[in-house]
Amino acid sequence: MALFRPGLIAQLASVLLVFPLVVLLGARNEPRVGSQGIYDSLGKASYCVYVLHRPLAALLYAFVLQLSGRRLEAFAPWGGLVFLAGLTAGALVLTDMFETPARRWLTRRPGRKGEGPLRVLNGGDQPLNL
């Protein structure tokens, strides 16, 4: 999809046929032993990619337009591929440096086992009534 500009029929075919087939094939196959780490890392970074791709693309679009006077589409497909590679690399770094430690800290925070976050926020004396 990054290498051509699909029309309406190609977009519908992609959404209704190609993408579900890719998901089905991915769900039915296990990664080889040597590639398991790559898939684990990309899986962990996928949420970061999902959260950041739109705002970063908008910033890049404005930056390229301001700097060169040309729209971002003028650099297709290579600009998109470079953006995707940079976004994925950045997501891997952010996941390792911020998301994983924050998740680890949140799961080990003080409080009794089974205690919900509202009880901890309320000082732990009694449940917080909303």
mmCIF file of the C-alpha atoms, coordinates in Angstrom:
data_MODEL
# 
_entry.id   MODEL 
# 
loop_
_atom_site.group_PDB 
_atom_site.id 
_atom_site.type_symbol 
_atom_site.label_atom_id 
_atom_site.label_alt_id 
_atom_site.label_comp_id 
_atom_site.label_asym_id 
_atom_site.label_entity_id 
_atom_site.label_seq_id 
_atom_site.pdbx_PDB_ins_code 
_atom_site.Cartn_x 
_atom_site.Cartn_y 
_atom_site.Cartn_z 
_atom_site.occupancy 
_atom_site.B_iso_or_equiv 
_atom_site.pdbx_formal_charge 
_atom_site.auth_seq_id 
_atom_site.auth_comp_id 
_atom_site.auth_asym_id 
_atom_site.auth_atom_id 
_atom_site.pdbx_PDB_model_num 
ATOM 1   C CA . MET A 1 1   ? 0.000   0.000   0.000  1.00 0.00 ? 1   MET A CA 1 
ATOM 2   C CA . ALA A 1 2   ? 2.949   2.336   0.622  1.00 0.00 ? 2   ALA A CA 1 
ATOM 3   C CA . LEU A 1 3   ? 4.199   1.941   -2.935 1.00 0.00 ? 3   LEU A CA 1 
ATOM 4   C CA . PHE A 1 4   ? 1.089   3.029   -4.832 1.00 0.00 ? 4   PHE A CA 1 
ATOM 5   C CA . ARG A 1 5   ? -2.001  5.181   -4.386 1.00 0.00 ? 5   ARG A CA 1 
ATOM 6   C CA . PRO A 1 6   ? -4.955  2.769   -4.347 1.00 0.00 ? 6   PRO A CA 1 
ATOM 7   C CA . GLY A 1 7   ? -8.364  3.679   -5.672 1.00 0.00 ? 7   GLY A CA 1 
ATOM 8   C CA . LEU A 1 8   ? -11.642 3.013   -3.905 1.00 0.00 ? 8   LEU A CA 1 
ATOM 9   C CA . ILE A 1 9   ? -11.970 -0.573  -5.168 1.00 0.00 ? 9   ILE A CA 1 
ATOM 10  C CA . ALA A 1 10  ? -8.397  -1.433  -4.126 1.00 0.00 ? 10  ALA A CA 1 
ATOM 11  C CA . GLN A 1 11  ? -8.993  0.100   -0.694 1.00 0.00 ? 11  GLN A CA 1 
ATOM 12  C CA . LEU A 1 12  ? -12.172 -1.927  -0.211 1.00 0.00 ? 12  LEU A CA 1 
ATOM 13  C CA . ALA A 1 13  ? -10.455 -5.101  -1.404 1.00 0.00 ? 13  ALA A CA 1 
ATOM 14  C CA . SER A 1 14  ? -7.604  -4.451  1.024  1.00 0.00 ? 14  SER A CA 1 
ATOM 15  C CA . VAL A 1 15  ? -9.893  -3.898  3.992  1.00 0.00 ? 15  VAL A CA 1 
ATOM 16  C CA . LEU A 1 16  ? -12.279 -6.740  3.206  1.00 0.00 ? 16  LEU A CA 1 
ATOM 17  C CA . LEU A 1 17  ? -9.879  -9.359  1.791  1.00 0.00 ? 17  LEU A CA 1 
ATOM 18  C CA . VAL A 1 18  ? -6.152  -8.645  2.036  1.00 0.00 ? 18  VAL A CA 1 
ATOM 19  C CA . PHE A 1 19  ? -5.867  -7.424  5.633  1.00 0.00 ? 19  PHE A CA 1 
ATOM 20  C CA . PRO A 1 20  ? -8.074  -10.193 7.100  1.00 0.00 ? 20  PRO A CA 1 
ATOM 21  C CA . LEU A 1 21  ? -6.052  -12.750 5.131  1.00 0.00 ? 21  LEU A CA 1 
ATOM 22  C CA . VAL A 1 22  ? -2.800  -11.337 6.521  1.00 0.00 ? 22  VAL A CA 1 
ATOM 23  C CA . VAL A 1 23  ? -4.207  -11.538 10.067 1.00 0.00 ? 23  VAL A CA 1 
ATOM 24  C CA . LEU A 1 24  ? -5.420  -15.109 9.469  1.00 0.00 ? 24  LEU A CA 1 
ATOM 25  C CA . LEU A 1 25  ? -2.053  -16.210 8.111  1.00 0.00 ? 25  LEU A CA 1 
ATOM 26  C CA . GLY A 1 26  ? -0.272  -14.537 11.009 1.00 0.00 ? 26  GLY A CA 1 
ATOM 27  C CA . ALA A 1 27  ? -2.531  -16.201 13.557 1.00 0.00 ? 27  ALA A CA 1 
ATOM 28  C CA . ARG A 1 28  ? -1.978  -19.665 12.067 1.00 0.00 ? 28  ARG A CA 1 
ATOM 29  C CA . ASN A 1 29  ? 1.811   -19.518 11.925 1.00 0.00 ? 29  ASN A CA 1 
ATOM 30  C CA . GLU A 1 30  ? 4.342   -19.568 14.734 1.00 0.00 ? 30  GLU A CA 1 
ATOM 31  C CA . PRO A 1 31  ? 7.582   -17.621 14.304 1.00 0.00 ? 31  PRO A CA 1 
ATOM 32  C CA . ARG A 1 32  ? 10.812  -19.520 13.870 1.00 0.00 ? 32  ARG A CA 1 
ATOM 33  C CA . VAL A 1 33  ? 13.107  -19.830 16.850 1.00 0.00 ? 33  VAL A CA 1 
ATOM 34  C CA . GLY A 1 34  ? 15.575  -17.188 15.652 1.00 0.00 ? 34  GLY A CA 1 
ATOM 35  C CA . SER A 1 35  ? 12.929  -14.566 14.895 1.00 0.00 ? 35  SER A CA 1 
ATOM 36  C CA . GLN A 1 36  ? 10.877  -14.837 18.106 1.00 0.00 ? 36  GLN A CA 1 
ATOM 37  C CA . GLY A 1 37  ? 12.734  -11.922 19.753 1.00 0.00 ? 37  GLY A CA 1 
ATOM 38  C CA . ILE A 1 38  ? 12.070  -9.636  16.795 1.00 0.00 ? 38  ILE A CA 1 
ATOM 39  C CA . TYR A 1 39  ? 8.352   -10.384 16.890 1.00 0.00 ? 39  TYR A CA 1 
ATOM 40  C CA . ASP A 1 40  ? 8.233   -9.889  20.670 1.00 0.00 ? 40  ASP A CA 1 
ATOM 41  C CA . SER A 1 41  ? 9.944   -6.499  20.397 1.00 0.00 ? 41  SER A CA 1 
ATOM 42  C CA . LEU A 1 42  ? 7.717   -5.318  17.555 1.00 0.00 ? 42  LEU A CA 1 
ATOM 43  C CA . GLY A 1 43  ? 4.642   -6.511  19.450 1.00 0.00 ? 43  GLY A CA 1 
ATOM 44  C CA . LYS A 1 44  ? 5.671   -4.516  22.530 1.00 0.00 ? 44  LYS A CA 1 
ATOM 45  C CA . ALA A 1 45  ? 6.356   -1.405  20.438 1.00 0.00 ? 45  ALA A CA 1 
ATOM 46  C CA . SER A 1 46  ? 3.104   -1.633  18.463 1.00 0.00 ? 46  SER A CA 1 
ATOM 47  C CA . TYR A 1 47  ? 1.051   0.349   20.983 1.00 0.00 ? 47  TYR A CA 1 
ATOM 48  C CA . CYS A 1 48  ? 3.606   3.162   20.930 1.00 0.00 ? 48  CYS A CA 1 
ATOM 49  C CA . VAL A 1 49  ? 3.474   3.181   17.118 1.00 0.00 ? 49  VAL A CA 1 
ATOM 50  C CA . TYR A 1 50  ? -0.332  3.260   17.258 1.00 0.00 ? 50  TYR A CA 1 
ATOM 51  C CA . VAL A 1 51  ? -0.388  6.181   19.700 1.00 0.00 ? 51  VAL A CA 1 
ATOM 52  C CA . LEU A 1 52  ? 2.322   8.293   18.064 1.00 0.00 ? 52  LEU A CA 1 
ATOM 53  C CA . HIS A 1 53  ? 1.969   7.794   14.308 1.00 0.00 ? 53  HIS A CA 1 
ATOM 54  C CA . ARG A 1 54  ? -0.777  10.373  13.709 1.00 0.00 ? 54  ARG A CA 1 
ATOM 55  C CA . PRO A 1 55  ? 0.643   13.282  15.737 1.00 0.00 ? 55  PRO A CA 1 
ATOM 56  C CA . LEU A 1 56  ? 4.171   12.668  14.465 1.00 0.00 ? 56  LEU A CA 1 
ATOM 57  C CA . ALA A 1 57  ? 2.960   12.432  10.871 1.00 0.00 ? 57  ALA A CA 1 
ATOM 58  C CA . ALA A 1 58  ? 1.121   15.754  11.277 1.00 0.00 ? 58  ALA A CA 1 
ATOM 59  C CA . LEU A 1 59  ? 4.252   17.389  12.715 1.00 0.00 ? 59  LEU A CA 1 
ATOM 60  C CA . LEU A 1 60  ? 6.404   15.958  9.936  1.00 0.00 ? 60  LEU A CA 1 
ATOM 61  C CA . TYR A 1 61  ? 3.915   17.141  7.323  1.00 0.00 ? 61  TYR A CA 1 
ATOM 62  C CA . ALA A 1 62  ? 3.987   20.714  8.672  1.00 0.00 ? 62  ALA A CA 1 
ATOM 63  C CA . PHE A 1 63  ? 7.774   20.646  9.065  1.00 0.00 ? 63  PHE A CA 1 
ATOM 64  C CA . VAL A 1 64  ? 8.412   19.421  5.512  1.00 0.00 ? 64  VAL A CA 1 
ATOM 65  C CA . LEU A 1 65  ? 5.933   21.922  4.077  1.00 0.00 ? 65  LEU A CA 1 
ATOM 66  C CA . GLN A 1 66  ? 7.549   24.792  5.990  1.00 0.00 ? 66  GLN A CA 1 
ATOM 67  C CA . LEU A 1 67  ? 11.107  23.715  5.172  1.00 0.00 ? 67  LEU A CA 1 
ATOM 68  C CA . SER A 1 68  ? 10.775  22.761  1.519  1.00 0.00 ? 68  SER A CA 1 
ATOM 69  C CA . GLY A 1 69  ? 7.514   24.354  0.408  1.00 0.00 ? 69  GLY A CA 1 
ATOM 70  C CA . ARG A 1 70  ? 6.455   20.946  -0.944 1.00 0.00 ? 70  ARG A CA 1 
ATOM 71  C CA . ARG A 1 71  ? 3.745   18.647  0.334  1.00 0.00 ? 71  ARG A CA 1 
ATOM 72  C CA . LEU A 1 72  ? 4.811   15.415  1.968  1.00 0.00 ? 72  LEU A CA 1 
ATOM 73  C CA . GLU A 1 73  ? 3.262   13.362  -0.844 1.00 0.00 ? 73  GLU A CA 1 
ATOM 74  C CA . ALA A 1 74  ? 5.989   14.674  -3.144 1.00 0.00 ? 74  ALA A CA 1 
ATOM 75  C CA . PHE A 1 75  ? 8.456   12.421  -1.325 1.00 0.00 ? 75  PHE A CA 1 
ATOM 76  C CA . ALA A 1 76  ? 6.413   9.218   -1.672 1.00 0.00 ? 76  ALA A CA 1 
ATOM 77  C CA . PRO A 1 77  ? 7.057   6.350   -1.330 1.00 0.00 ? 77  PRO A CA 1 
ATOM 78  C CA . TRP A 1 78  ? 10.527  6.795   0.169  1.00 0.00 ? 78  TRP A CA 1 
ATOM 79  C CA . GLY A 1 79  ? 9.482   9.465   2.641  1.00 0.00 ? 79  GLY A CA 1 
ATOM 80  C CA . GLY A 1 80  ? 6.805   7.156   4.038  1.00 0.00 ? 80  GLY A CA 1 
ATOM 81  C CA . LEU A 1 81  ? 9.188   4.227   4.304  1.00 0.00 ? 81  LEU A CA 1 
ATOM 82  C CA . VAL A 1 82  ? 11.783  6.367   6.105  1.00 0.00 ? 82  VAL A CA 1 
ATOM 83  C CA . PHE A 1 83  ? 9.052   7.690   8.433  1.00 0.00 ? 83  PHE A CA 1 
ATOM 84  C CA . LEU A 1 84  ? 7.892   4.143   9.177  1.00 0.00 ? 84  LEU A CA 1 
ATOM 85  C CA . ALA A 1 85  ? 11.429  2.967   9.917  1.00 0.00 ? 85  ALA A CA 1 
ATOM 86  C CA . GLY A 1 86  ? 12.122  5.960   12.176 1.00 0.00 ? 86  GLY A CA 1 
ATOM 87  C CA . LEU A 1 87  ? 8.784   5.616   13.940 1.00 0.00 ? 87  LEU A CA 1 
ATOM 88  C CA . THR A 1 88  ? 9.378   1.926   14.615 1.00 0.00 ? 88  THR A CA 1 
ATOM 89  C CA . ALA A 1 89  ? 12.918  2.519   15.893 1.00 0.00 ? 89  ALA A CA 1 
ATOM 90  C CA . GLY A 1 90  ? 11.720  5.372   18.105 1.00 0.00 ? 90  GLY A CA 1 
ATOM 91  C CA . ALA A 1 91  ? 8.845   3.265   19.418 1.00 0.00 ? 91  ALA A CA 1 
ATOM 92  C CA . LEU A 1 92  ? 11.263  0.482   20.352 1.00 0.00 ? 92  LEU A CA 1 
ATOM 93  C CA . VAL A 1 93  ? 13.418  2.946   22.299 1.00 0.00 ? 93  VAL A CA 1 
ATOM 94  C CA . LEU A 1 94  ? 10.439  4.615   24.011 1.00 0.00 ? 94  LEU A CA 1 
ATOM 95  C CA . THR A 1 95  ? 8.954   1.252   24.925 1.00 0.00 ? 95  THR A CA 1 
ATOM 96  C CA . ASP A 1 96  ? 12.193  0.096   26.534 1.00 0.00 ? 96  ASP A CA 1 
ATOM 97  C CA . MET A 1 97  ? 12.955  3.405   28.279 1.00 0.00 ? 97  MET A CA 1 
ATOM 98  C CA . PHE A 1 98  ? 9.497   4.534   29.427 1.00 0.00 ? 98  PHE A CA 1 
ATOM 99  C CA . GLU A 1 99  ? 6.567   2.193   28.893 1.00 0.00 ? 99  GLU A CA 1 
ATOM 100 C CA . THR A 1 100 ? 8.106   -1.018  30.251 1.00 0.00 ? 100 THR A CA 1 
ATOM 101 C CA . PRO A 1 101 ? 9.522   0.607   33.427 1.00 0.00 ? 101 PRO A CA 1 
ATOM 102 C CA . ALA A 1 102 ? 6.243   2.473   34.011 1.00 0.00 ? 102 ALA A CA 1 
ATOM 103 C CA . ARG A 1 103 ? 4.221   -0.733  33.606 1.00 0.00 ? 103 ARG A CA 1 
ATOM 104 C CA . ARG A 1 104 ? 6.593   -2.551  35.957 1.00 0.00 ? 104 ARG A CA 1 
ATOM 105 C CA . TRP A 1 105 ? 6.298   0.237   38.548 1.00 0.00 ? 105 TRP A CA 1 
ATOM 106 C CA . LEU A 1 106 ? 2.504   0.302   38.301 1.00 0.00 ? 106 LEU A CA 1 
ATOM 107 C CA . THR A 1 107 ? 2.222   -3.446  38.848 1.00 0.00 ? 107 THR A CA 1 
ATOM 108 C CA . ARG A 1 108 ? 4.538   -3.337  41.895 1.00 0.00 ? 108 ARG A CA 1 
ATOM 109 C CA . ARG A 1 109 ? 3.095   -0.218  43.545 1.00 0.00 ? 109 ARG A CA 1 
ATOM 110 C CA . PRO A 1 110 ? 2.376   -0.355  47.267 1.00 0.00 ? 110 PRO A CA 1 
ATOM 111 C CA . GLY A 1 111 ? -0.880  -1.841  48.408 1.00 0.00 ? 111 GLY A CA 1 
ATOM 112 C CA . ARG A 1 112 ? -2.347  -5.157  49.343 1.00 0.00 ? 112 ARG A CA 1 
ATOM 113 C CA . LYS A 1 113 ? -2.852  -7.791  46.705 1.00 0.00 ? 113 LYS A CA 1 
ATOM 114 C CA . GLY A 1 114 ? -6.223  -7.493  45.032 1.00 0.00 ? 114 GLY A CA 1 
ATOM 115 C CA . GLU A 1 115 ? -6.627  -3.919  46.137 1.00 0.00 ? 115 GLU A CA 1 
ATOM 116 C CA . GLY A 1 116 ? -7.974  -1.636  43.432 1.00 0.00 ? 116 GLY A CA 1 
ATOM 117 C CA . PRO A 1 117 ? -6.360  1.670   42.474 1.00 0.00 ? 117 PRO A CA 1 
ATOM 118 C CA . LEU A 1 118 ? -9.217  3.716   43.971 1.00 0.00 ? 118 LEU A CA 1 
ATOM 119 C CA . ARG A 1 119 ? -8.524  2.318   47.445 1.00 0.00 ? 119 ARG A CA 1 
ATOM 120 C CA . VAL A 1 120 ? -4.831  3.198   47.126 1.00 0.00 ? 120 VAL A CA 1 
ATOM 121 C CA . LEU A 1 121 ? -5.672  6.754   45.990 1.00 0.00 ? 121 LEU A CA 1 
ATOM 122 C CA . ASN A 1 122 ? -7.990  7.172   48.976 1.00 0.00 ? 122 ASN A CA 1 
ATOM 123 C CA . GLY A 1 123 ? -5.201  6.353   51.453 1.00 0.00 ? 123 GLY A CA 1 
ATOM 124 C CA . GLY A 1 124 ? -6.094  2.688   51.802 1.00 0.00 ? 124 GLY A CA 1 
ATOM 125 C CA . ASP A 1 125 ? -8.335  3.154   54.837 1.00 0.00 ? 125 ASP A CA 1 
ATOM 126 C CA . GLN A 1 126 ? -11.626 2.487   53.162 1.00 0.00 ? 126 GLN A CA 1 
ATOM 127 C CA . PRO A 1 127 ? -13.013 2.123   49.648 1.00 0.00 ? 127 PRO A CA 1 
ATOM 128 C CA . LEU A 1 128 ? -13.574 5.289   47.677 1.00 0.00 ? 128 LEU A CA 1 
ATOM 129 C CA . ASN A 1 129 ? -17.303 5.695   47.056 1.00 0.00 ? 129 ASN A CA 1 
ATOM 130 C CA . LEU A 1 130 ? -18.198 7.322   43.789 1.00 0.00 ? 130 LEU A CA 1 
# 
